[in-house]
Amino acid sequence: MNKVSTALLAVFVALISLVLADDAGSSNVVQLTGDNFQELTQLETDNADVHIAKVDATDDVELKLRFQVNGYPTVLFVKDNKMYAYDGARTLEALSAFATGGYAEQEAKDIPTSPLVDLTDDTFDAVTRVNEPNADAWLVQFHAHWCGHCKDMMGAMLQTALTLQDHGNVHVARVDADINAKLGMRFAITGYPTLVLIRDGRVYEFDGLRDPKLMTAFALTDYATKDSRPLPHPMEGKPATKKAEVFQTLSLTISELGLETIAAVLALGGGLGYTFAVMRSPKKLPKGLKPLQAKKNE
């Protein structure tokens, strides 16, 4: 196949692989996902090869919705930050001709950006600025990369994010709390997925069905009918161990947590080999009882 600058042939398939110049198992065919798309397409480099990639659109819902794929196989040619849809014959000759110049006959479209912002321990506060006065609202999904329910929810998250793009003061983000443990601890995340709205220094947790309409309504108006808690402060420094994270999180947020969340934190502490007894105020203890300190289980 002839070479052109900075180009990629992206093939969206459904479960089965589309046979092009190589077998689907060949190292010459790259598997694209929502996580590696920006890196592997190398749209900003001067690499001279035409790369062939495939996307399992039944598994990677994010790219399917982002590129508005409605049928299989769908073939897109990506070059110089533009994309071109292929509608010709499914033969090697036709695809080669398209990739080496024929694409120019098609309408060039901008590559759609993801409506979801990926946040980490290091970027969360700088990007969201939720600790600043008059900050925009953020709808944040805490998930784990291994969580099946989180993957099932991704379609609803993307639809919600696309809808909220028309409301400039509400942004949508996600945090892999399994990797970014400080954020998971800071927000007392005990299960995945967890969806929260951060607005005006308060945190509101979504407890409805994972439906885009309900999630959008929650982000815009319905949050006001929910209980909220103060936005927890950033955790300073890097805890040395998981046990240290538990103690640091308790010291930062225990006064802000609800009873259910406190119980969950206690359960987590027990799983790490510690027993916790937490009281909001020693003055409220029954007569004769004293507040207990955290101690190591023997």
Buried (B, 14 or more C-beta within 10 A) or exposed (E): BEEBEBBBBBBBBBEEBBEBEEEBEEEEBBBBEBBEBEEBBBBEEEBEEBBBBBBBBEEBBBBBBBBEBEEBBBBBBBBEEBBBEBEEEEEEEEBBBBBBEBBEEBEEEEBEEBBBBBBEBEBBBEBBEBEEEEBBBBBBBBBBEEBEEBBEBBBBBBBBBBBBEEEEEBBBBBBBBBEBBBBBBBBBBBEBBBBBBBBEEBBBBBEEEBEBEBBBBBBBEBBEEBEBBEBBEBBEEEBEEEBEBBBBBBEBBBEBBEEEBBEBBBEBBEEEEBBBEBBEEEEEEEEEEEEEEBEEEE
